[in-house]
Amino acid sequence: MLVLVFWMVSAAADAQDKKNMFNPVNTSVTSLSIAPDARAGAMGDVGAATEPDVNSQYWNPAKYPFNIARAGVAASYTPWLRKLVNDINLADLVGFYRIGDYSAVHSSLRFFSLGEVFLSDMEDMTISPYEFAFDAGYSRMLSERFSMAVNMRFIYSDIKYDYTAESSAGKAFAADIAMYRLGYFMMGNRECSFGWGLNVNNIGSKISYGGDDNAEFIPTNMRLGLNLTVPFNEYNKFSVATDINKLLVPTYPKQREGEADNDYTDRVQKDYYDISPISGIFKSFHDAPNGFKEEMQEIQWSMGCEYTYNDRFMLRGGYHHEAANKGNRKYFTVGAGFHMSVFTVDAAYVFSTSQTNPLDQTMRFSLGFDLDGMRELFGRRR
């Protein structure tokens, strides 16, 4: 009996400790952190240094000058949180054009719909909250192996549930800075490629929805990735890639034991809401309540692989990891792609390590068009 009582007390204490330790990094406009395309989505959300494609705008726009195609467009669609609701969706449209051999322009538009929400306390009102972001950028090769890029982004978030005179949709402006390096080396008689990439995105203003003096941080993020591609022969090649990811946003302060509510409110105002976005980037590296260990837990990591046959058919897999007290998004991913001279079709599927994870069974679909291939096809028809 005493053993049972001791076990119950210990279990309750462990549950309370886990609750106290749960401290994810909070941001607004969280839709900006959702991977839009099926190729990267099938590789565990890896993309900072993978081989360039039309969807590089989200992962690392500095890859565009290395793209084989002269121009391309792609559309992606993701039904989101299908285990909870059936009307939340993310749509993404992206395109690029290479100028000469050394630079490129690129742009994307993403739209995140939260479906319909019924407000019984607002005279039975039904609203349709949504967020969208439009960005455009320029990238250039600074050498035969190294390139950099910059993006500018406008963010609009209409998710307010308070329809008072003071409330309004949130607006923000942000920028991305990215770099990419691609090198080659010999492994036996095979020429392999090795690349690394860095993308710091959503560096910009805070966002406010009106009716509140405190603006919220947008998801400023740093992504660093590595990629290795090994060709087995003329028709078969294999790539393996990894990304590490950290939100450059201050951690929301937790109330200390014995701290008065008024003192805690004042500290949150001073150490969180009064911090500027740029100061918040530097503060995010050393402000976790539990010190260095918690700072390391704020780093997400992903690994992915891709097998390609004859540049036509692709099989992919990956894994994404986030610490339990920072969100607990842990899942495996699989997917496939099919490429023709004109278009590419990709699909991805998520297997969560926890059955209660709402991301489980998430699917992504992408359709890309190579504008060079389309021009050649229609030219032959004439």
N, C-alpha and C positions, 0 to 999 in steps of 0.2 A: 504493500500500500504506500509506504514511504517512497519507494522507488518511483511509483506512478505519479505521486504528487510532485516529486522532484523533477521528473521528466516534463510534466505539464507546465511547471513554473519556468523551466529552462526554455521550453518551446515558446512560451509567451514572451520571454525576455528576448529570444532570438528574433521573433517576429517584430517586436518593438524596435530592436536595433536596426533591422533591415528597413523599417519604415522611416526611422530617423536618418539613416544613411542615404535614402533615395533623394537625390538632388540633381535632376537633369538641368542642363543649361537651357534657359528659357529665351525664346526669340519670338518675334511676330513674323507674319508672312512665311509660315513654315512650309508652304507649298514650294518655295524656292529651293528647298533642300531635297525635293523628290526627284530621283533620277528619271529623266523623260523618255529615254530610248531603250529599245529592246536588246540591242547588242550589249551595251554596258550593263543593263539590268540582268542579262543572263550570265554575266561574269562577276556577280557579287557586287555590283555598283563600282566597277573599276574603270578608269578612263583617262587619268592624267597623262599617261605615257603610252597607251596602246597605239597601235598603228592608226594613222589619220583616217578619218571618214567624215561624212557629211555632218554627223552629229557632234563634232568636236567643240562646237560653240559652248556647250554646257560644261564639258570636262576640261578642255584646255584649248582655247582658240589659237594658240601659237602653233598648233599642228597643221593648220590649213595650208601654209605655203609648201608643205611636204606632200600634199595630197596629189595623187596621180591624175585624177580628173581635173579638168579645167573649171567646172562649175557643177553644182548639184543642189537639189532641194530634197527635203524629207519631212514626213508627217508622222507623228507618234501619238498613240492613244493608250491610256492606262485607266482601267476601272479601279478606283481606289477604295480600300477598306470594305471589300465586298462581303466580309464576314459580319459586318455591322449594319451596313446600309447598302442600297442598290442604286443610288443616284449621285455619288461623288465621283468625279472624273477629272483627269488631267489630259489636256490636249496640247501638243507642241508642234510648231512649224518652224523649220530652220532652213537657211540657204547660204551659199557662199559662192564667190567668184574670184578666181586667181587672176591677178593683174601681172602679166608678164610671167617670169619664172621665179620671182623672189618675194612677192607680196600677195595679199588677198584681203578682200572685204567680206564681211559676214554679218548675219543678223538672225534673230529668232523672236518668236512670239509664243508665249505660253499662257494658257487659260485654265484656271482651276475652279471648277464649279462644285459647290457644296450642296447642290440639290435644292430641294424646297424644305423650308422650316416653318412649322405652324406655331404661331405665337398666340396662345389662348388669352394672355393678359393684355393683348393689344387689339381688342375688338375683333378677335378671331382673324388676325392678319396672317397671310402666308408670304414669306419673303424668300428670295433666292440669292443668298450671299455668294460672292465670287472674288477671285483675285486674278490679276493678270500682270504680266511683265513684258516689256518690249526692250530689246537691246540691239545695238549695232556696234561693230568694231572693225579694227584694222590690225593686220599682222604682217610681219616682214622678217625675212631671213637676214640675219646680220653676218652670217658666214654660210658655208656650204652645209654645216651641221647644226647650226644654232639659230633659233628664231625667238621673237618676242611678240606679244600682242596686248592690245588694250581694248576693253569694251566699255560702253556707256549704257546705263540701264534706267528705265523709268518703271516704277512699281506703283500699282494701284490696288488697294485692298478695300473692298466694300463688304465687310463682315459684321457690321454693327447690328446690334439687336436692341439698341436704345434709340428710338426715333424721337428724341427731343430736339429742341431748337439748337442745342449746343453740339449735338453729335454730327459727325460727317465721315465720309470715306477717308481712308488714310492714303497719303501719297509720299513717295520717297524717291531719291535719285541715288544711284550707286555706280561704281566702276569696278572693273576687273583688271588685274595685271597678271600676265602669264608668260611663261618661258618654256621652251622645249629644246632638247638636244637629242639628235639621232646619230649614232655611230655604227661602224661595221668592223667586224673582226673575223678571222678565219678559224674554223673548228674542223680540223682535218682538211678535206677539200670542199667544205661547205662555207659559204659566206653568211654569217649570222649578223643580226642587227640587235643593238642594245640602245634603249632610249630612256631618258628620264624627263619628267615634267613637273612643273610647279605652277599652281594657279591659286591666287588669292582673290576671291571674288566677293561681291556685294560690300565693297568699301564705300560707305556713304552715310547719308543722314539717318537719323532716327525717324520713326513713323508715329503719328498721333491720329487718333480717331475723333478728336474733339470731346469736349465735356470733361477733360482730364488734363491737368497741367503736366503730367508725366508722360513723355514719349517713350516708346519701346524700341529696343534694338532690333534691327533686321539681321538675318543670319549671315554675317560676315564670316567667311570660311577660308581655311588654308588646306589645300590638297597637294600632296607630294606623291609621285608615283614612279615606278620602275617597270620596264617591259623588256623581255627577251624573246626573240623570234628565231627559231632554228628550222631551216628547211631540210627535210629528209631526202628529198629528190626534187625532180622538176615539177611534180604534181602535189606533193604533200609537204605541209609545214605545220609547226606547232608553236604557239605563243603562250607564255606565262607572264602574268602581271600582278602587281600589288600596289595598293594605295594606302596611305595613312591620311587621316582627315581630322581636323580640329576646328571647332567653332571659336572664332576670335571675339567672343562676347563674354563680359564678366559673369561670374556665377552669382546667382541671386543669394544674398546673405541669409543665413539661417539664424533663428533666435537662439541666443546662448542660454544655458541653464542659469536661472536666477535673474535674467535680464528683464527689466520692466518693459511693458508694452510700448510706452512712450519713447523710451530710449531705443528700443529696437526699430520703431518707425523712423526716428530721426537718423539712425545709422543706415537704414535702407535708402533713405532719401539722399544722404551724403555719399555713400559708397556704391550706389547703383544708379539711381535716376539722375543725379547731377553729373555723372560721368559722361564726357563727350565720346562720340564713336571712335575717334582715333586713340584717345586715352584708354578706352575700353579694350582696344586690341592689345595694348601692352599689358594692361591689368589682367587680361584673361590668362596669362601665363603663370600667375603667382597668387591668385586670389581664392583658390579652393579652400573651403573651411577646414578640411582635414589634411592640408599640406600637399607635399609632393606626390604622395600616393594617389590622392584624388585627382590631381592634375593629370597624371598619367592615365587615369581611368576616363578622362574626357577625350582621349584620342580613340577614334574609331579606326578599324583597319579592315581591309578587304583583300581577297585573293581571287584571281580568276584565270582561266585558261581557255584557249581557242584552237581547235583543229580545223585546218582549211584544206580542202581537196580541189586542186585545179582552179583556185580562185573562184569557184562556183558554189561550193557547198561548205557550210560551217557548222560545227558542233561546239557548244560552249558550256561551261560550268563555273561555279564560284561559291564563295562564302563571305558573308558580311558579319562583323562582330562589333557589338557595342556593350560596354560594361552594364551590369544589371542595375546599378544605382544611377546610371546616366540615361536610361531609356530602355535597355534590355532588348534592343533589336538584333536578334541573332537568327540568321536564316541562310539556307543553301539556295542556290539558283541554278537553273538549267535553261538551255535554249538552243535554237538552231536558226540558220539563215540560208537564203538562196539568192545567188547573184547572177543576173544576166547582163548583157551589154547595156541595157537601158535602165533596168530597175533592180532593186534589192528588197527582199522581204525578210524581216526578222521577227522572231517571237521569243518571249521569255516567260518563265514560271518560277514562283517563289515557294520553297518548302521551309516553313518556319520550324525551328527546333522546339517550339512550344505550341501546343494545340490551341492555347488561349490567345496567341498572338494574332491581332486582326490583320496583319500583313500576309498571313498564311494563305496560299492559293491565289496570290495576286498574279495577274497576267499583264504583259505589255506587248504591244504590236507596233511595228515601224515599217514604213514604206518609203524607200528612197529612190530618187531618179537621178541618173547621170546625164546631164544635159549634153555632154559631148557625144554620148552614145545615141541620144535622141536625134541630134543633128546629123550624125552619120546615117542613122536608119532612114530618116525622112529624105536625106540627100540621095540615097540609093534608090528610093521609091520614085523620085522625080526622073 
